Amino acid sequence: MSESVVKNYKEELFDYEIYGRLANMEKDPKLKKTLFKLSEMERYHAEFWKEIADKRNLKLKNLNLLDKIKIYFYLIIRKLLGLNITIRILESGEEDDIAKYGRLSEMEEFSEDERRRLKEIMLDEAVHEKVLGNVEAKNVGDFVYGISDGLVEVLAAVSGLSGAISSPLLVAVGGLIVGASGTLSMAIGAYLSTKSEKDVKEQERRKLELEKSLDHNAVQLKLINFFTELGVNTELAKKASISLVDVAENILYPQVNESPIKSSLITGASYITGAIIPIIPYLFGISGIMGVFFSYLLAGLATFIVGSIIGVLSGVKPIRKGLQMTSLALLAALGTHSLGYLASKFLP
């Protein structure tokens, strides 16, 4: 048990420090406030484990040099890739805190009061998880997925064209046409998707606000169901939901802050960025097998990087996701290249 106490104290202390540092970096006042609240929540959890350790005469360890280096690493990632990816990296590979505190709250090694507080921390972690899921706009996701689509589709297109056309300029022009049409399609789709999501969430928020004025119990029941689905004990969920009814819409239906126009522009820009990468060798006049080789090489490397980032965003192992996306992209391109080659042989 002593190792578990020391480990949990250090984890909570680390989270307190990193969320506080991220809050200090944040310019958006709402996000800054949210991150400071999360930091204070983690400080409270660390203090709980310190009390546990003091009662049992356990010696705790503060953050060491390696921990501080890790914090600086995350701050650099924040500057380069944004808050969303930074938080996903922070959360990836860690044990589910809701399940962990639920398990700890059932252990006989803790007193009745300590088990009660562990259940309260479990509820904190449930709210924490929901907040982190909505802490930043999906701009990074739009950009990454847009690049991925552009890479795969245009790589397949230029690969097929190079199998049928010997001129690198014509292959490049054909790839650019495919890229331009895809850019328009993706941008329009992103606009409609974001606007639809925003409209639906706003409608749900208005309905819930009206429901609060008419039937508090119905709203409380929705909160109870929400917390229990996250793994929170039913009795604790009932107790917490009473004080959270007034802000239920922020928990159940967080506001969508993305601008449909901004989402559209980001998706379109990312798609064309990805689309240009497989075309680069042909723009430099490289044709034939060498053009195909360098196109595949550039697109493969870019797809692996993008796939790894998607792995981080989706909670999948980054290297596995990168290799999976790269292999699928190259297989699609090879298939299309074969069709182009056959077309050049059998069509007049």
C-alpha positions in Angstrom: 0.0 0.0 0.0 2.9 2.4 0.8 4.1 2.3 -2.8 0.6 3.1 -4.0 0.3 6.1 -1.7 3.7 7.5 -2.8 2.9 6.9 -6.5 -0.5 8.6 -6.3 0.8 11.6 -4.4 3.5 12.2 -7.0 1.1 11.8 -9.9 -1.4 14.3 -8.4 1.5 16.7 -7.6 2.8 16.4 -11.2 -0.7 17.1 -12.6 -1.1 20.1 -10.3 2.2 21.6 -11.6 1.6 20.9 -15.3 -2.0 22.2 -15.4 -0.9 25.3 -13.5 1.9 25.9 -16.0 -0.5 25.4 -18.9 -2.9 27.8 -17.4 -0.2 30.5 -17.1 0.6 30.0 -20.8 -3.1 30.2 -21.9 -4.4 33.4 -23.4 -8.0 32.5 -23.7 -9.6 33.6 -20.3 -12.1 30.8 -20.2 -9.5 28.1 -20.8 -7.1 29.8 -18.4 -9.8 29.7 -15.7 -10.6 26.0 -16.5 -7.0 24.9 -16.3 -6.5 26.7 -13.0 -9.5 25.0 -11.6 -8.1 21.6 -12.7 -4.8 22.5 -11.2 -6.4 23.3 -7.8 -8.4 20.1 -8.0 -5.1 18.1 -8.4 -3.5 20.0 -5.5 -6.4 19.0 -3.3 -5.9 15.4 -4.4 -2.2 15.6 -3.6 -2.9 17.0 -0.2 -5.3 14.1 0.5 -2.4 11.6 -0.2 -0.1 13.6 1.9 -2.5 13.3 4.8 -2.7 9.5 4.2 1.1 9.3 4.2 1.5 11.4 7.4 -1.0 9.2 9.2 1.0 6.1 8.2 4.5 7.7 8.7 5.3 7.2 5.0 8.0 9.3 3.4 6.9 11.1 0.2 9.0 12.2 -2.7 8.6 15.6 -4.4 9.1 16.1 -8.2 12.6 15.3 -9.3 14.7 16.6 -12.1 13.3 14.1 -14.6 9.7 15.2 -13.7 10.7 18.8 -14.3 12.2 18.0 -17.6 9.0 16.2 -18.6 7.0 19.3 -17.6 9.2 21.5 -19.9 8.7 18.9 -22.6 4.9 19.2 -22.4 5.1 23.0 -22.4 7.1 22.8 -25.6 4.5 20.5 -27.1 1.9 23.0 -26.1 3.6 25.7 -28.0 4.1 23.6 -31.1 1.0 21.5 -31.3 -1.6 23.2 -29.1 -3.4 22.4 -25.9 -5.6 19.6 -27.3 -2.7 17.3 -28.3 -0.7 18.2 -25.2 -3.6 17.0 -23.0 -4.1 13.9 -25.0 -0.4 13.0 -24.6 -0.6 13.7 -20.9 -3.6 11.4 -20.5 -2.4 8.6 -22.9 -0.9 5.6 -21.2 -2.2 6.5 -17.8 -4.5 4.4 -15.7 -8.2 5.5 -15.8 -8.4 7.7 -12.8 -12.2 7.1 -12.3 -11.7 3.3 -12.2 -8.6 3.7 -10.0 -10.3 5.8 -7.4 -13.4 3.6 -7.5 -11.2 0.6 -6.8 -9.3 2.4 -4.0 -12.6 3.5 -2.3 -13.5 -0.1 -1.8 -10.2 -1.1 -0.1 -10.4 -2.1 3.6 -7.0 -0.6 4.2 -8.6 2.9 4.2 -10.8 4.2 7.0 -14.5 5.0 6.4 -13.7 8.7 6.1 -10.8 8.1 3.7 -13.0 5.9 1.5 -15.6 8.7 1.4 -13.0 11.2 0.3 -11.7 8.7 -2.3 -15.2 8.6 -3.7 -15.4 12.4 -3.8 -12.1 12.4 -5.7 -13.5 9.8 -8.1 -16.3 12.3 -8.8 -13.8 15.1 -9.3 -12.0 12.9 -11.9 -15.3 12.3 -13.7 -15.9 16.0 -14.1 -12.2 16.4 -14.9 -12.5 13.9 -17.7 -15.5 15.7 -19.2 -13.8 19.1 -19.0 -10.7 17.8 -20.7 -12.8 16.3 -23.5 -14.0 19.8 -24.3 -11.1 22.0 -23.3 -10.1 23.2 -26.7 -11.7 23.6 -30.1 -11.2 20.9 -32.6 -8.9 23.0 -34.9 -6.0 20.6 -34.5 -8.1 17.6 -35.3 -9.5 19.3 -38.4 -6.0 20.2 -39.6 -4.6 16.7 -39.0 -7.5 14.8 -40.5 -7.5 17.2 -43.5 -3.9 16.6 -44.2 -4.4 12.8 -43.9 -7.3 12.9 -46.5 -5.3 15.1 -48.9 -2.2 12.8 -48.7 -4.0 9.5 -49.2 -6.4 10.7 -52.0 -3.9 12.7 -54.1 -1.2 10.0 -53.6 -3.5 7.5 -55.1 -4.5 9.9 -57.9 -1.0 10.8 -59.0 0.1 7.2 -58.6 -2.7 6.1 -61.0 -1.9 9.0 -63.4 1.8 8.2 -63.5 1.0 4.7 -64.5 -0.9 6.0 -67.5 0.9 9.3 -68.3 4.6 9.8 -68.9 4.7 13.6 -68.6 5.4 14.7 -65.0 3.8 18.1 -65.7 0.5 16.5 -66.7 0.7 14.2 -63.6 1.2 17.2 -61.4 -1.6 19.1 -63.0 -3.9 16.2 -62.6 -3.0 15.8 -59.0 -3.6 19.5 -58.4 -7.0 19.3 -60.0 -7.9 16.4 -57.7 -6.5 18.3 -54.7 -8.4 21.5 -55.6 -11.8 19.6 -56.0 -11.1 17.7 -52.7 -10.3 21.0 -50.9 -13.6 22.5 -51.9 -15.5 19.4 -50.9 -13.8 19.1 -47.5 -14.1 22.8 -46.7 -17.9 22.7 -47.4 -18.3 19.5 -45.4 -16.4 20.9 -42.4 -18.6 24.1 -42.5 -21.8 22.1 -42.6 -20.7 19.6 -39.9 -19.5 22.3 -37.5 -22.6 24.5 -38.0 -24.9 21.5 -37.5 -23.1 20.4 -34.3 -23.2 23.9 -33.0 -26.9 24.3 -33.7 -27.7 21.0 -32.1 -25.8 21.7 -29.0 -27.3 25.2 -28.6 -30.8 23.7 -29.1 -30.1 21.1 -26.4 -28.8 23.7 -24.0 -31.9 25.8 -24.5 -34.1 22.8 -23.9 -32.2 21.9 -20.7 -32.4 25.5 -19.4 -36.1 25.4 -19.9 -36.3 22.0 -18.3 -34.4 23.4 -15.2 -37.1 26.0 -14.7 -39.9 23.4 -14.9 -38.5 20.2 -13.4 -35.3 20.2 -11.4 -35.7 16.4 -10.7 -35.6 15.5 -14.4 -32.3 17.4 -14.9 -30.9 15.9 -11.7 -31.7 12.4 -13.1 -29.8 13.2 -16.3 -26.8 14.2 -14.3 -27.0 11.0 -12.2 -27.1 8.9 -15.4 -24.2 10.9 -16.8 -22.0 10.3 -13.8 -23.0 6.6 -13.3 -22.1 5.9 -17.0 -18.6 7.3 -16.2 -18.3 4.8 -13.4 -19.3 6.9 -10.4 -21.1 5.3 -7.5 -24.9 5.9 -7.7 -25.2 7.3 -4.2 -22.3 9.7 -4.8 -23.7 10.7 -8.2 -27.1 11.5 -6.6 -25.4 13.6 -3.9 -23.2 15.5 -6.4 -26.0 16.1 -8.9 -28.0 18.2 -6.4 -25.4 21.0 -6.4 -24.7 20.7 -10.1 -28.2 21.2 -11.5 -27.7 24.9 -12.0 -24.8 24.3 -14.3 -26.1 21.1 -15.9 -26.0 22.4 -19.4 -22.2 23.0 -19.1 -21.6 19.4 -18.1 -24.1 17.6 -20.4 -24.0 19.9 -23.4 -20.8 22.0 -23.4 -20.8 25.0 -25.8 -19.3 24.5 -29.2 -17.0 27.5 -29.6 -15.7 26.6 -33.1 -16.6 29.0 -35.9 -18.0 27.1 -38.9 -16.1 29.4 -41.3 -12.8 28.9 -39.3 -13.3 25.2 -39.3 -13.9 25.2 -43.1 -10.8 27.3 -43.8 -8.6 25.1 -41.6 -9.9 21.9 -43.1 -9.5 23.2 -46.7 -6.0 24.6 -46.0 -4.9 21.3 -44.4 -6.3 19.2 -47.2 -4.4 21.1 -49.9 -1.3 21.0 -47.8 -1.5 17.2 -47.7 -2.4 17.1 -51.4 0.7 19.0 -52.5 3.2 16.6 -50.8 2.8 13.6 -53.3 2.9 16.0 -56.2 6.3 17.6 -55.3 8.5 15.2 -57.3 6.4 15.7 -60.4 6.6 19.5 -60.0 10.4 19.2 -60.1 10.1 17.2 -63.4 10.9 13.8 -62.0 9.0 11.2 -63.9 8.7 7.4 -64.4 9.7 5.0 -61.6 11.8 7.7 -59.8 8.8 10.0 -59.7 6.7 7.3 -58.2 9.4 6.3 -55.7 9.9 9.9 -54.4 6.2 10.5 -54.3 5.6 7.4 -52.2 8.6 8.2 -50.0 7.4 11.7 -49.2 3.8 10.7 -48.8 4.7 7.7 -46.6 6.8 9.7 -44.2 4.1 12.4 -44.0 1.4 9.9 -43.5 3.3 8.1 -40.7 3.7 11.5 -38.9 0.1 12.4 -39.3 -1.1 8.9 -38.3 1.0 9.1 -35.2 -0.6 12.4 -34.3 -4.1 10.9 -34.9 -3.1 8.0 -32.7 -2.4 10.5 -29.9 -5.7 12.3 -30.5 -7.7 9.1 -30.5 -5.9 7.3 -27.7 -4.4 4.6 -29.9 -0.6 3.8 -29.8 0.9 6.4 -32.1 3.5 4.2 -33.9 0.9 1.5 -34.5 -1.5 4.1 -35.9 1.2 5.7 -38.0 2.2 2.3 -39.6 -1.4 1.4 -40.1 -2.2 4.6 -42.0 1.0 4.5 -44.0 0.4 0.9 -45.1 -3.2 1.6 -46.1 -2.2 4.7 -48.0 0.5 3.0 -49.9 -1.7 0.0 -50.7 -4.4 2.3 -52.1 -1.8 4.1 -54.2 -0.4 0.9 -55.5 -3.9 -0.3 -56.5 -4.6 2.9 -58.3 -1.2 2.9 -60.0 -1.9 -0.6 -61.3 -5.2 0.5 -62.7 -3.5 3.4 -64.5 -0.8 1.1 -65.8 -3.4 -1.3 -67.2 -5.3 1.6 -68.7 -2.1 2.8 -70.5 -1.6 -0.7 -72.0 -5.1 -1.6 -73.1 -6.7 1.7 -74.0 -5.9 3.3 -77.4 
